[in-house]
């Protein structure tokens, strides 16, 4: 089981996966050598992967939708088909009113309508209801940031692909891979990160970091849903929030080390005065999980 220092390091790496060992050490009060060993241990045992997450807007995939499926018969054939859909970035079997949920990323509303038409025709689907996201308020695996207007050339894309595989690759290694000087590679990577093109983060394995209990929720609320989401984003255990239109005003998820902690997180959500309705679904098995936009144009 991970201790408090490991948990603090994971949180720091989720915010900045390329933070220096010295900066991480200053944050947790240990030596640089000790922190370096802990991070390598976390990666080595599979507790975390440090990867670059491409901003969906870079490839024009800015429209997000949460889709809830009604299904007749076994759900495994549907999950298999969802996993094979390029537009589907997340698919899971759930316990609740709907046995399967999925997250979709597409270019625009016309593409979303076409994708929903295909999804409604998949094996066993008797109905599908969509929540069209307007803005992502919180995402534990991809910093919520504005994408600045910046040109991305073929060398940048090559750096992006290497960072997607290994977010903590050294500038020397990145330079060698793309044929640049170390200073030039560093300059390009810093520019890409600061522009929001890519976010380097620690993706945690829930079972290994003590966050094996996961639940999704849909909320209806009074007033400004963006303000409500901003307030809920500060709650412990809340890992994802999106505002939008449809069956809910806000869709989100929460994770915790155990059932009592998960109940506590949901109670905190319900305690928000502006929240008027809460629907929950437990994630039983994840068939596909892709963070951000993980594809990049070929060189």
C-alpha positions, 0 to 999 in steps of 0.5 A, a space after each residue: 500500500 502506498 504511503 502519504 509521500 507516495 500519494 503526494 508525489 503522484 498528485 504532484 506528477 499529475 499536475 506536472 509529469 516533467 517536474 524535476 526530482 529536486 522540485 518534487 523533493 522540495 514538495 515532500 521534504 525528502 532528498 532528491 535521491 530518495 524521491 528519484 528512487 520512489 518515482 522509479 519504484 512507482 513506475 516500475 511496479 505499474 502504480 503510475 505511467 507518466 505520459 503526454 496527453 495531447 489536447 483534444 482541440 489540437 486535432 479538432 476533437 473538441 466535442 465531448 459526449 457522455 452516452 448511456 446505453 439501454 441493452 438487451 442481452 449480454 453487454 460484452 458484445 457491445 463493449 467489444 464494439 465500442 472499444 473498436 470505435 475511434 470516437 469512443 475514448 471510454 467505455 465501461 460496464 456499469 451497475 445502475 439504470 444503464 448497463 453501459 456508458 461511453 465517452 465520445 470525442 468528435 470534431 463537431 455536432 454533425 460528427 456527433 450526430 453521425 456517431 450516435 446513429 452508429 452507436 444506436 445500431 450496435 449489438 444489443 442496444 435498445 436505446 441511447 441517451 446522450 449528454 453533450 458536454 460544453 466544457 470540461 471543468 476538471 480532469 485528473 488526467 489532463 489539466 483543464 487549460 485553454 489551447 493557445 494558437 501555436 503552429 505545430 510542425 513535423 518535428 513537434 509531432 515527433 516530440 509529441 509522440 515520444 512524450 506520449 510514450 514516455 512523458 519523463 524522457 530526458 531532453 537528451 533522449 528526445 533530442 537524439 530521437 528527433 535529431 535536434 540539439 538538446 537545447 532545441 528539443 527543450 525549447 520545443 517541448 516547453 513551448 508545446 506544454 506552455 501552449 497547452 498542446 500536450 500535458 505530461 501527467 501521471 496516470 495512476 492504476 487505481 487498484 495499485 494506488 488505493 483508488 479501486 472504488 469508482 462511481 460516475 454521477 449525473 447532476 441537475 442543479 440550480 443556477 450557473 452549472 459552471 460555478 457549481 462544477 467549480 465548487 465541486 471540483 475542489 472536493 476530495 475524490 472528485 476526479 472528473 467534471 463536465 458541464 453541458 446539455 441533455 439529461 444532466 447539467 453536470 456529469 462527473 466521476 469520483 474514486 476512493 480507496 474504499 466504499 466508506 470514502 466513496 460514500 463520503 465523496 458522494 455525500 459531499 456532492 449531494 450537500 452542495 446547495 445548488 445540486 437538486 438531483 443526483 444519479 449514480 452508476 458504479 463502474 464494474 469493468 472498463 473496456 476502453 480508457 484513452 486519455 485526451 487525444 492520443 493520436 498524432 499525425 504521421 511524420 
